[in-house]
């Protein structure tokens, strides 16, 4: 996509020159209780690059997801192009709701082009559409953006917070290497009522702080990674009524399929790992996570939304 550089490209070879398996993993066992994928990028057609077969479009992703107990997905934008697409497609398919925003790594690019204000104004307009239920992903990223881009990130983040409050929408936060600054900003300007840390990457102390403020933590496939003990410790701290689950598809595929394309139908793999860590009944945990998700975003609805003429 021409406007975006936040989409990470996949390489088909390992550091040892071997071909990687980039095919979609098999369908997992269906969940006993239907849940939602809190965060996905289905506009990114990330198919079987190793064989050159056609990638799945969003309908194929959703069909597979439905077969294993995933009844809805939040489709997330990160620039104007993907935010427009997210808002539009959510009106075509009742299995989707949308989140719209300028990603923090994109904010400096819009600022350099002199278009950040107009881009934020368009996000504000998109936020008024009924199937847009969140502002995101927005926040701060000090890993991919240097010091020279931080002022634009802060300005964009605060503007997105204001939009979420104006439209009474949830907010999905992107927070990478910026935990203290993200939290300080939320406390200084006031967080939206329903604030979600997308792909939570903090530790137990941060989870406790988030719990104190009633914020939600969304766990991706990273919680299954061997080196992610901090995430599992955070899971042990956060109240279960503040847990969400996501794929961040096509990224962050859970173990044992790490490195292959992700899709909403792999939510059961992550949710099962969470249930095992917590010693929780899978059906009870699923029902809790589903209720949490509906509390944050509202109902997906069951009737198809008419297409625009």
C-alpha positions in Angstrom: 0.0 0.0 0.0 1.5 3.2 -1.2 0.8 5.3 1.9 2.0 2.9 4.5 5.5 1.8 5.7 4.3 0.3 9.0 3.5 -3.0 7.3 6.4 -5.3 7.9 7.5 -7.4 4.9 8.1 -11.1 5.2 11.3 -12.8 4.0 11.0 -16.3 2.7 14.5 -17.4 3.7 16.0 -18.0 7.1 19.3 -16.6 8.3 20.8 -20.0 7.3 19.5 -19.7 3.7 16.7 -22.3 4.2 13.2 -21.7 2.8 10.7 -20.8 5.4 7.2 -22.4 5.5 4.9 -19.4 4.9 1.8 -21.4 4.3 -1.2 -20.8 6.6 -1.3 -23.2 9.5 -4.1 -25.9 9.8 -7.4 -25.0 11.5 -7.2 -25.7 15.3 -9.9 -27.5 17.3 -13.0 -25.2 17.6 -13.6 -23.4 20.8 -16.5 -24.5 23.0 -17.6 -20.8 23.3 -17.5 -18.3 20.5 -15.1 -15.3 21.0 -13.7 -12.4 19.0 -10.4 -11.3 17.5 -9.8 -7.9 19.0 -7.3 -6.7 16.5 -6.4 -7.8 12.9 -5.2 -6.4 9.6 -7.2 -8.3 7.0 -6.3 -5.8 4.3 -2.8 -7.3 4.2 -2.9 -10.1 1.8 -0.2 -12.3 3.2 -0.7 -15.7 1.5 1.5 -18.7 0.8 4.5 -16.8 -0.4 6.7 -19.8 -0.5 4.7 -21.5 -3.3 3.2 -18.4 -4.9 -0.4 -19.4 -4.3 -3.1 -16.8 -4.0 -3.5 -15.1 -0.6 -6.8 -15.2 1.3 -9.0 -12.2 1.1 -10.9 -11.0 4.2 -13.9 -13.3 3.5 -11.8 -16.4 3.5 -10.2 -15.4 6.7 -13.6 -14.8 8.3 -15.0 -18.1 7.0 -12.2 -20.0 8.5 -12.5 -18.1 11.7 -16.2 -18.9 12.0 -15.5 -22.6 11.5 -13.5 -22.6 14.8 -15.7 -20.4 17.0 -14.6 -16.8 16.1 -17.7 -14.8 15.5 -16.3 -11.4 14.9 -13.1 -9.4 14.2 -12.0 -5.8 14.8 -10.4 -4.7 11.5 -7.8 -2.1 12.3 -6.4 0.7 10.1 -3.0 2.4 10.4 -3.1 5.2 7.8 -5.8 6.9 5.7 -5.9 4.2 3.1 -6.3 1.3 5.5 -8.7 3.2 7.8 -11.0 4.0 4.9 -10.9 0.4 3.8 -11.6 -0.8 7.4 -14.6 1.5 7.7 -15.9 0.5 4.3 -15.5 -3.3 4.7 -17.1 -3.3 8.1 -20.3 -2.0 6.4 -20.3 -4.9 3.9 -19.8 -7.8 6.4 -21.5 -8.1 9.8 -18.6 -10.1 11.1 -16.4 -7.0 11.1 -16.2 -3.8 13.1 -13.6 -1.2 12.4 -10.9 0.8 14.2 -9.4 3.8 12.4 -6.3 5.9 13.1 -2.9 7.1 12.0 -0.3 4.7 13.3 2.4 6.4 15.4 5.0 5.3 12.9 3.0 7.0 10.2 2.4 10.3 12.0 5.9 11.7 11.3 5.5 10.9 7.6 2.2 12.8 7.4 3.8 15.7 9.5 6.7 15.9 7.1 4.3 16.1 4.1 2.3 18.8 5.9 -0.8 16.6 6.0 -1.0 15.4 9.6 -3.8 17.8 10.5 -5.9 16.9 7.5 -5.3 13.2 8.1 -6.5 13.5 11.7 -9.5 15.4 10.5 -10.5 12.6 8.2 -10.0 10.1 11.0 -12.5 12.2 13.0 -15.0 12.0 10.1 -14.5 8.2 9.8 -15.1 7.9 13.5 -18.7 9.0 13.1 -19.6 6.0 11.0 -21.7 3.4 12.9 -19.5 0.4 12.3 -16.4 2.2 13.5 -16.1 1.3 17.1 -12.6 2.2 18.0 -9.8 4.7 17.4 -6.7 2.7 16.8 -4.1 1.8 16.5 -2.6 5.0 18.0 0.0 5.6 20.6 3.8 5.9 20.7 6.6 3.8 19.1 10.1 4.7 20.0 11.5 1.5 18.4 10.9 2.4 14.8 10.7 6.2 15.1 13.7 8.3 16.2 13.8 11.4 18.3 13.0 13.6 15.3 9.6 12.0 14.9 8.5 11.9 18.5 6.8 15.3 18.6 4.6 14.3 15.7 3.8 11.0 17.5 2.8 12.8 20.7 0.6 15.3 18.8 -1.1 12.6 16.9 -1.7 10.5 19.9 -3.3 13.3 21.9 -5.5 14.2 18.9 -6.6 10.6 18.6 -7.5 10.5 22.3 -9.6 13.5 21.8 -11.4 11.9 18.9 -12.1 8.7 20.9 -13.7 10.8 23.7 -15.7 13.0 21.3 -17.3 10.0 19.7 -17.4 7.8 22.8 -15.3 5.1 21.2 -12.9 2.6 22.5 -9.2 3.3 21.9 -6.6 0.7 20.8 -3.1 1.7 21.9 0.1 0.8 20.0 2.9 0.9 22.6 6.4 -0.1 21.7 9.4 0.8 23.8 7.3 3.7 25.2 5.5 2.3 28.3 6.2 5.2 30.6 5.5 7.9 28.0 2.2 6.3 26.9 0.9 6.0 30.5 2.1 9.5 31.4 0.1 10.8 28.4 -3.0 8.9 29.3 -2.8 10.2 32.9 -2.1 13.8 31.8 -4.9 14.2 29.2 -7.3 11.6 30.5 -7.8 8.2 28.9 -11.0 7.3 27.1 -13.5 5.3 29.1 -12.6 2.1 27.2 -8.8 2.0 26.7 -7.1 -1.1 25.3 -3.4 -1.9 25.2 -3.2 -3.7 21.9 -0.6 -6.6 21.8 0.3 -5.8 25.4 4.0 -6.0 25.9 4.5 -4.8 29.5 5.1 -6.7 32.7 3.2 -7.5 35.9 3.9 -4.1 37.4 2.5 -2.4 34.3 -0.5 -4.8 34.2 -1.3 -3.9 37.8 -1.2 -0.2 37.0 -3.5 -0.7 34.0 -5.9 -2.7 36.3 -5.9 0.2 38.7 -7.2 2.5 36.0 -9.7 0.0 34.5 -7.8 -0.4 31.2 -7.9 -3.5 29.1 -5.0 -5.7 28.0 -5.2 -7.5 24.7 -2.9 -10.5 24.4 -1.6 -11.8 21.0 0.3 -14.9 20.0 3.4 -13.4 21.7 2.0 -14.7 25.0 2.9 -18.2 23.7 6.5 -17.4 23.0 9.1 -19.0 25.2 10.8 -15.7 26.0 7.6 -13.9 26.9 7.5 -14.7 30.6 6.6 -11.1 31.3 3.4 -11.5 29.4 2.4 -14.6 31.3 3.2 -12.8 34.6 1.0 -9.9 33.5 -1.8 -12.4 32.8 -1.6 -13.6 36.4 -2.1 -10.0 37.6 -4.8 -8.5 35.4 -8.4 -9.2 36.4 -10.1 -11.6 34.0 -12.8 -9.0 33.2 -10.0 -6.9 31.6 -8.5 -9.6 29.3 -9.0 -9.4 25.5 -7.4 -11.7 22.9 -6.2 -10.8 19.4 -4.1 -12.1 16.5 -2.6 -8.8 15.0 -2.9 -10.9 11.8 -1.0 -11.5 9.7 1.7 -11.0 12.3 2.6 -12.6 15.7 1.5 -16.1 14.9 1.3 -18.2 18.1 3.5 -21.2 18.9 3.8 -23.8 17.3 3.3 -21.9 14.1 5.5 -18.9 14.8 6.9 -17.3 11.6 4.0 -18.4 9.4 1.1 -16.1 8.5 -1.5 -15.4 11.2 -5.2 -15.3 10.8 -8.2 -14.8 13.1 -8.9 -18.6 13.0 -5.8 -19.1 15.2 -7.3 -17.3 18.2 -8.2 -20.7 19.7 -4.4 -21.5 19.9 -3.7 -18.4 21.9 -6.8 -18.6 24.1 -6.0 -22.2 25.0 -2.5 -21.2 26.0 -3.9 -18.4 28.2 -6.4 -20.8 29.8 -3.6 -23.3 30.6 -1.4 -20.6 32.2 -4.3 -19.4 34.3 -5.6 -22.8 35.2 -8.9 -21.7 33.8 -11.8 -23.6 32.3 -11.6 -22.9 28.5 -15.3 -22.4 28.1 -15.6 -20.1 31.2 -12.6 -18.0 30.0 -14.0 -17.8 26.5 -17.3 -16.6 27.8 -15.5 -14.0 29.9 -13.3 -12.7 27.1 -16.3 -12.5 24.7 -18.3 -10.5 27.3 -15.3 -8.2 27.8 -15.0 -7.6 24.0 -18.7 -6.7 23.7 -18.4 -4.4 26.7 -15.6 -2.5 24.9 -16.9 -2.4 21.3 -20.6 -3.1 21.6 -22.6 -5.7 19.5 -21.5 -6.8 16.1 -25.1 -7.5 15.2 -26.4 -10.5 13.3 -28.0 -8.9 10.2 -25.9 -8.0 7.1 -25.3 -4.3 6.7 -26.6 -3.1 3.3 -23.9 -2.2 0.7 -23.7 1.5 -0.2 -24.9 2.3 -3.7 
